[in-house]
Amino acid sequence: MLAITTKTLERNRKLPSQRRSWNVWLGLLLGALGLIHVASMSASAVAELPHILAALTVLIPLTMFGVVMRSPWPEALALVLLGVINITLT
């Protein structure tokens, strides 16, 4: 039993935890910022349903891809694309 516990502890030390990865948290923060941006577009009645759906279609998959890849760059790209969608509204 002690040998299994020791092996488990050694394996856990070698693998970085998702809770400790700052890139994952940064990506989730950027995803939340994008969601706030989409919600503000919706609440201010600037964007209609197709624009909101396009923004969510960009934001959700890129945020999930960034979390899986442990990189904040897909979320940054999603925010840029949300900006482009917002510019096309005016």
Secondary structure, 3 states (H helix, E strand, C coil): CHHHHHHHHHHHHHCCCCCCCHHHHHHHHHHHHHHHHHHHHHHCCCCCHHHHHHHHHHHHHHHHHHHHHCCCHHHHHHHHHHHHHHHHHC
